[in-house]
Amino acid sequence: MELSNDEIKRYSRHLILPEVGLAGQKKIKSTSVLCIGAGGLGSPIAMYLAAAGVGKIGLLDFDTVDFSNLQRQIIHSTADVGRPKTDSAREGIEAINPNTQVVVHNSRITAENALEIIRPYDIVVDGTDNFPTRYLTNDACVLLKKPNVYGSIFRFEGQASVFAPHLGGPCYRCLYPEPPPPGMVPSCAEGGVLGVLPGIVGCIQATEILKLAIGKGTSLLGRLLLFNALDMKFREVKLRRDPQCPLCGDHPTIHELIDYEMFCGIIPEVANPTQNPDETSVREMKLALDNPGLNIKVVDVRDPDEYEIAHVQGTHLIPLGTLGDRFTELDPNQQIFLHCKSGMRSMKALKLLQERGFKYVKSVKGGIHAWSDEIDSSVAKY
């Protein structure tokens, strides 16, 4: 695969690196990479791979751009809000380097389509934010013998590695044999993330991809790189392939893709769901706040910083992290409504109180977001 004169000029700073040179740049041009996720991690990954001259980039995402994405997902702009992320990212890549072929997969990756989508690509990069997709990506890459360049972020911390048993390293299941219980690890939407963090971790992933493409340097194969932005420290954990791994071990038992939602303990939503008896609506919450005679206490279980951003008048703040010590402030014989940002933490708070003998507790479905949508739009969504 030859380089045009324009490409030689474009990639000149690569060409004068002895470790890359003309031969290495040709390898980069002939490489195809599938980016699973066009969000926080996918943005810097795709942008730097395009700038570096990767010949084909696949973009897989089914989401649309939201205002809350713009703090970190730098491939998208304010004008892109509401558009499919794959369309916005494709235009961003083409603006950076028109020589890069962009293939859009505007869909969710599933056990039914993963092998077909991944098979044409040389390298897969995991920019996802949920456990079912991480396990699915890992398993498909192992079965197809494709390197899986992994990264994840949360609050101020990130991690990265390369999973490739066919190259002598472990797979994601060797590191995490079992997923955490559903809801145990908050998402970025629940826990937050420093805007620059995915840029740092994504650039590390992009670096690993380019090294794999040119066959130079020491990759993160067999190593987990841990980064703490608050302390500005890197740590490294050695990883080994687990001989007992059901996927890449000595006697594998997984030979095809499985139901990853079920594997991660996630119950699929049903059409026309019935009302959860442990849940109540924001309209019922409003009724309780407007009518003190009903004797219903509404407790906000978010953190104080979130309460300062947006809260509903008349609610009582008891953060979830302190509820285990402060539940004695509540009357177990009183009706209690619990609410948070989206309804996840309030359900955790409900179970905590139920375990302590509270019988009259309900979680407000949708939390502050539903309140803003259905009751009072002046309450900010974040």
C-alpha positions as CSV (number, residue, x, y, z in Angstrom):
1,M,0.0,0.0,0.0
2,E,1.8,3.1,-1.3
3,L,1.7,6.7,0.1
4,S,0.8,9.7,-2.1
5,N,3.0,12.8,-2.0
6,D,0.3,14.5,0.1
7,E,0.3,11.6,2.6
8,I,4.1,11.7,2.8
9,K,3.9,15.4,3.7
10,R,1.0,14.7,6.2
11,Y,2.8,11.9,8.0
12,S,6.3,13.4,7.7
13,R,6.8,13.5,11.5
14,H,6.1,9.7,11.6
15,L,8.3,9.0,8.6
16,I,11.4,10.5,10.2
17,L,11.0,8.3,13.3
18,P,13.2,5.3,12.7
19,E,10.8,3.1,14.6
20,V,8.0,4.0,12.1
21,G,9.5,5.1,8.8
22,L,7.9,4.5,5.5
23,A,7.3,0.8,6.1
24,G,5.6,1.5,9.4
25,Q,3.4,4.2,8.0
26,K,2.3,1.8,5.3
27,K,1.4,-0.7,8.0
28,I,-0.7,2.0,9.8
29,K,-2.5,2.8,6.5
30,S,-3.3,-0.9,5.9
31,T,-4.7,-1.4,9.4
32,S,-8.4,-1.4,10.2
33,V,-9.7,-0.7,13.7
34,L,-13.2,-1.0,15.1
35,C,-14.0,1.5,17.8
36,I,-16.8,0.2,20.0
37,G,-18.3,3.3,21.4
38,A,-18.0,6.9,20.1
39,G,-18.2,8.6,23.4
40,G,-15.6,9.7,26.0
41,L,-13.0,7.1,25.1
42,G,-14.0,6.7,21.5
43,S,-13.6,10.4,20.7
44,P,-9.8,10.8,21.3
45,I,-9.1,7.2,20.0
46,A,-10.9,7.8,16.7
47,M,-9.4,11.3,16.3
48,Y,-5.8,10.3,16.9
49,L,-6.1,7.2,14.8
50,A,-7.4,9.2,11.9
51,A,-4.7,11.8,12.3
52,A,-2.1,9.0,12.5
53,G,-3.3,7.6,9.1
54,V,-5.1,4.4,10.1
55,G,-6.7,3.3,6.8
56,K,-10.1,2.2,8.0
57,I,-12.0,3.1,11.2
58,G,-15.3,1.5,12.1
59,L,-17.5,3.4,14.5
60,L,-20.1,1.5,16.5
61,D,-22.5,3.3,18.6
62,F,-26.3,3.5,18.8
63,D,-26.7,6.6,21.0
64,T,-27.3,10.3,20.2
65,V,-25.3,13.3,21.3
66,D,-26.5,14.8,24.6
67,F,-25.5,18.1,26.2
68,S,-24.0,16.2,29.1
69,N,-21.6,14.4,26.7
70,L,-19.9,17.6,25.6
71,Q,-17.8,18.0,28.7
72,R,-15.6,15.1,27.6
73,Q,-16.7,13.6,24.2
74,I,-14.6,16.0,22.2
75,I,-15.4,14.7,18.7
76,H,-18.9,16.1,19.1
77,S,-19.9,19.8,19.2
78,T,-22.9,21.7,20.5
79,A,-24.4,21.7,17.1
80,D,-24.4,17.9,17.1
81,V,-26.8,17.6,20.1
82,G,-29.6,15.2,19.2
83,R,-27.7,13.6,16.2
84,P,-26.5,10.0,16.1
85,K,-23.0,9.9,17.6
86,T,-21.7,7.8,14.6
87,D,-22.7,10.6,12.2
88,S,-21.1,13.3,14.2
89,A,-17.9,11.2,14.8
90,R,-17.7,10.3,11.1
91,E,-17.8,14.0,10.1
92,G,-15.1,14.7,12.7
93,I,-12.8,12.0,11.4
94,E,-13.3,13.1,7.8
95,A,-12.5,16.7,8.7
96,I,-9.2,15.5,10.3
97,N,-8.1,13.1,7.6
98,P,-10.1,12.5,4.4
99,N,-7.8,9.6,3.6
100,T,-9.3,7.5,6.3
101,Q,-12.2,5.3,5.4
102,V,-15.0,5.5,7.9
103,V,-17.5,2.6,8.3
104,V,-20.5,3.5,10.4
105,H,-22.3,0.9,12.5
106,N,-25.2,2.8,14.0
107,S,-26.5,-0.1,16.1
108,R,-26.1,-1.9,19.4
109,I,-23.6,-4.7,19.4
110,T,-25.2,-8.0,20.4
111,A,-24.3,-11.7,20.6
112,E,-26.2,-12.1,17.3
113,N,-24.2,-9.5,15.3
114,A,-20.8,-9.2,17.1
115,L,-18.8,-11.8,15.2
116,E,-20.1,-10.5,11.8
117,I,-19.2,-6.9,12.7
118,I,-15.8,-7.5,14.3
119,R,-14.5,-10.1,11.8
120,P,-13.4,-7.6,9.0
121,Y,-11.2,-5.6,11.4
122,D,-7.6,-6.1,12.5
123,I,-7.9,-4.6,15.9
124,V,-10.8,-3.8,18.2
125,V,-10.8,-1.0,20.8
126,D,-13.2,-1.1,23.7
127,G,-14.6,2.3,24.5
128,T,-17.7,1.0,26.2
129,D,-19.2,1.9,29.6
130,N,-21.1,-1.2,30.6
131,F,-20.2,-4.8,31.7
132,P,-22.4,-6.8,29.2
133,T,-20.7,-5.1,26.2
134,R,-17.2,-5.5,27.7
135,Y,-17.7,-9.2,28.2
136,L,-19.3,-9.5,24.8
137,T,-16.4,-7.6,23.1
138,N,-13.9,-9.7,24.9
139,D,-15.4,-13.0,24.1
140,A,-15.9,-12.2,20.4
141,C,-12.3,-11.0,20.1
142,V,-11.0,-14.1,21.7
143,L,-13.1,-16.4,19.4
144,L,-11.9,-14.4,16.3
145,K,-8.3,-14.0,17.5
146,K,-8.4,-10.2,17.4
147,P,-6.5,-7.9,19.8
148,N,-8.9,-6.1,22.2
149,V,-7.4,-2.8,23.4
150,Y,-9.3,-2.2,26.6
151,G,-9.9,1.0,28.6
152,S,-12.3,2.2,31.3
153,I,-12.8,5.3,33.3
154,F,-14.6,6.4,36.5
155,R,-14.5,9.7,38.3
156,F,-10.7,10.4,38.5
157,E,-9.4,7.0,37.7
158,G,-8.8,5.0,34.6
159,Q,-7.3,1.7,33.4
160,A,-6.0,0.3,30.2
161,S,-4.6,-3.0,28.9
162,V,-4.4,-5.2,25.8
163,F,-6.2,-8.5,25.9
164,A,-5.1,-11.0,23.3
165,P,-4.7,-14.7,24.3
166,H,-3.6,-15.6,20.7
167,L,-0.6,-13.3,21.3
168,G,0.3,-14.9,24.6
169,G,-1.6,-12.7,27.0
170,P,-4.8,-13.0,29.1
171,C,-8.3,-12.0,28.2
172,Y,-10.7,-9.7,30.1
173,R,-12.2,-12.8,31.9
174,C,-8.8,-13.7,33.3
175,L,-8.9,-10.3,35.1
176,Y,-12.6,-10.2,35.9
177,P,-14.0,-13.8,35.9
178,E,-17.4,-12.6,37.2
179,P,-19.2,-9.3,36.7
180,P,-20.0,-7.2,39.8
181,P,-23.6,-7.4,41.0
182,P,-26.0,-5.1,39.0
183,G,-25.8,-1.5,40.3
184,M,-22.7,-2.1,42.4
185,V,-20.5,0.0,40.2
186,P,-22.1,3.4,39.3
187,S,-22.0,4.6,35.8
188,C,-20.4,7.9,34.8
189,A,-23.9,9.3,34.8
190,E,-24.3,8.4,38.4
191,G,-20.8,8.8,39.7
192,G,-19.4,11.5,37.4
193,V,-16.1,11.6,35.5
194,L,-13.4,14.3,35.1
195,G,-13.7,15.6,31.6
196,V,-10.1,15.2,30.6
197,L,-9.8,11.6,32.0
198,P,-11.1,9.8,28.9
199,G,-8.8,11.8,26.8
200,I,-5.8,10.5,28.8
201,V,-6.9,6.9,28.8
202,G,-8.2,7.1,25.2
203,C,-4.8,8.4,24.0
204,I,-3.1,5.4,25.8
205,Q,-5.4,3.1,23.9
206,A,-4.7,4.8,20.6
207,T,-0.9,4.5,21.4
208,E,-1.3,0.7,21.9
209,I,-3.2,0.4,18.6
210,L,-0.4,2.2,16.7
211,K,2.2,0.0,18.3
212,L,0.3,-3.1,17.4
213,A,0.0,-1.9,13.9
214,I,3.7,-1.3,13.3
215,G,4.8,-4.1,15.5
216,K,7.1,-2.0,17.7
217,G,7.6,-1.4,21.4
218,T,6.3,-3.2,24.4
219,S,2.5,-3.4,24.5
220,L,0.2,-3.5,27.6
221,L,-0.3,-7.2,26.9
222,G,-0.1,-8.9,30.3
223,R,-0.2,-5.6,32.1
224,L,-3.0,-3.5,33.6
225,L,-2.1,0.2,33.7
226,L,-3.9,2.1,36.4
227,F,-4.1,5.9,36.4
228,N,-5.2,8.3,39.2
229,A,-5.7,11.8,37.9
230,L,-6.1,13.4,41.3
231,D,-2.7,12.1,42.5
232,M,-1.2,12.2,38.9
233,K,0.1,8.7,39.5
234,F,0.4,5.6,37.3
235,R,0.6,2.1,38.7
236,E,1.0,-1.3,36.9
237,V,-0.4,-4.7,37.7
238,K,1.0,-7.8,36.1
239,L,-1.6,-10.0,34.5
240,R,-1.3,-13.7,33.5
241,R,-3.6,-15.9,31.5
242,D,-5.7,-18.0,33.8
243,P,-5.4,-21.7,33.0
244,Q,-8.9,-22.1,34.4
245,C,-10.4,-19.4,32.3
246,P,-13.6,-20.7,30.7
247,L,-12.8,-18.8,27.5
248,C,-9.0,-18.8,26.9
249,G,-7.9,-21.4,29.5
250,D,-6.4,-24.8,29.0
251,H,-9.8,-26.4,28.8
252,P,-12.3,-23.8,27.6
253,T,-16.0,-24.3,28.1
254,I,-17.2,-21.2,26.2
255,H,-17.2,-21.8,22.5
256,E,-19.8,-19.3,21.3
257,L,-21.3,-16.0,22.4
258,I,-23.9,-16.1,25.2
259,D,-26.6,-13.9,26.7
260,Y,-24.5,-11.2,28.3
261,E,-27.4,-9.3,29.9
262,M,-28.3,-12.4,31.8
263,F,-24.6,-13.2,32.6
264,C,-24.3,-9.8,34.2
265,G,-27.6,-10.2,36.1
266,I,-29.5,-7.5,34.2
267,I,-33.2,-8.2,33.9
268,P,-34.4,-7.1,30.5
269,E,-37.2,-4.5,30.3
270,V,-40.5,-5.8,29.2
271,A,-43.0,-3.9,27.0
272,N,-45.8,-2.4,29.0
273,P,-44.2,-3.1,32.4
274,T,-46.4,-3.4,35.4
275,Q,-45.8,-0.9,38.3
276,N,-43.1,-2.1,40.7
277,P,-44.7,-2.2,44.1
278,D,-41.6,-0.7,45.6
279,E,-41.8,2.4,43.3
280,T,-43.9,5.5,43.2
281,S,-44.1,8.3,40.7
282,V,-42.9,11.9,40.8
283,R,-46.6,12.9,40.7
284,E,-47.2,11.0,43.9
285,M,-44.1,12.7,45.3
286,K,-45.5,16.1,44.5
287,L,-48.8,15.2,46.1
288,A,-47.0,14.2,49.3
289,L,-45.0,17.5,49.3
290,D,-48.1,19.6,48.7
291,N,-50.1,17.9,51.4
292,P,-48.2,17.7,54.7
293,G,-51.3,16.1,56.2
294,L,-50.5,12.9,54.4
295,N,-47.5,12.5,56.7
296,I,-45.2,11.2,53.9
297,K,-41.5,12.1,54.3
298,V,-39.5,12.6,51.1
299,V,-35.8,11.8,51.5
300,D,-33.2,12.8,48.9
301,V,-30.3,10.2,49.0
302,R,-28.0,12.0,46.6
303,D,-24.7,13.5,47.7
304,P,-24.6,17.1,49.1
305,D,-22.8,18.4,46.0
306,E,-25.6,17.1,43.8
307,Y,-28.3,18.5,46.1
308,E,-26.7,21.9,45.7
309,I,-26.9,21.6,41.9
310,A,-30.6,20.8,42.0
311,H,-33.1,19.8,44.6
312,V,-36.8,19.8,45.3
313,Q,-38.1,22.1,48.0
314,G,-39.4,20.2,51.0
315,T,-37.2,17.1,50.7
316,H,-34.8,16.0,53.4
317,L,-31.2,15.2,52.5
318,I,-29.7,11.9,53.8
319,P,-27.0,10.7,51.4
320,L,-27.0,7.0,50.6
321,G,-23.5,6.7,51.9
322,T,-24.6,7.8,55.4
323,L,-28.0,6.2,55.5
324,G,-26.7,3.1,57.2
325,D,-25.7,5.2,60.1
326,R,-28.5,7.7,60.1
327,F,-31.6,5.5,59.5
328,T,-32.5,6.0,63.1
329,E,-33.4,9.6,62.2
330,L,-36.4,8.1,60.3
331,D,-39.6,6.7,61.7
332,P,-40.1,3.1,60.6
333,N,-43.9,3.5,61.0
334,Q,-44.1,6.6,58.6
335,Q,-44.5,6.4,54.9
336,I,-41.2,7.4,53.3
337,F,-40.5,8.3,49.6
338,L,-36.8,8.0,48.5
339,H,-35.5,9.8,45.5
340,C,-32.2,10.5,43.8
341,K,-31.0,11.4,40.3
342,S,-32.5,8.6,38.2
343,G,-34.0,6.1,40.6
344,M,-31.0,3.7,41.0
345,R,-29.7,4.9,44.3
346,S,-33.1,5.3,45.8
347,M,-33.8,1.6,45.1
348,K,-30.5,0.8,46.9
349,A,-31.7,3.0,49.8
350,L,-35.1,1.3,49.8
351,K,-33.5,-2.2,50.2
352,L,-31.2,-0.9,52.9
353,L,-34.2,0.4,54.9
354,Q,-36.2,-2.7,54.3
355,E,-33.4,-4.8,55.7
356,R,-33.7,-2.6,58.8
357,G,-37.4,-3.3,59.3
358,F,-38.9,-0.3,57.4
359,K,-42.1,-1.5,55.7
360,Y,-43.5,1.8,54.3
361,V,-40.8,2.9,51.9
362,K,-41.0,3.5,48.2
363,S,-38.5,4.6,45.6
364,V,-39.4,7.6,43.3
365,K,-39.1,6.3,39.7
366,G,-36.9,8.5,37.5
367,G,-35.6,10.7,40.4
368,I,-34.8,14.3,39.8
369,H,-34.8,13.8,36.0
370,A,-38.4,12.7,36.0
371,W,-39.3,15.6,38.3
372,S,-37.7,18.1,35.9
373,D,-39.5,16.4,32.9
374,E,-42.9,16.0,34.4
375,I,-43.3,18.4,37.3
376,D,-41.0,21.4,37.2
377,S,-38.6,22.1,34.3
378,S,-36.9,24.9,36.3
379,V,-35.2,22.1,38.3
380,A,-31.9,21.5,36.5
381,K,-31.0,18.1,35.0
382,Y,-27.4,17.1,35.2
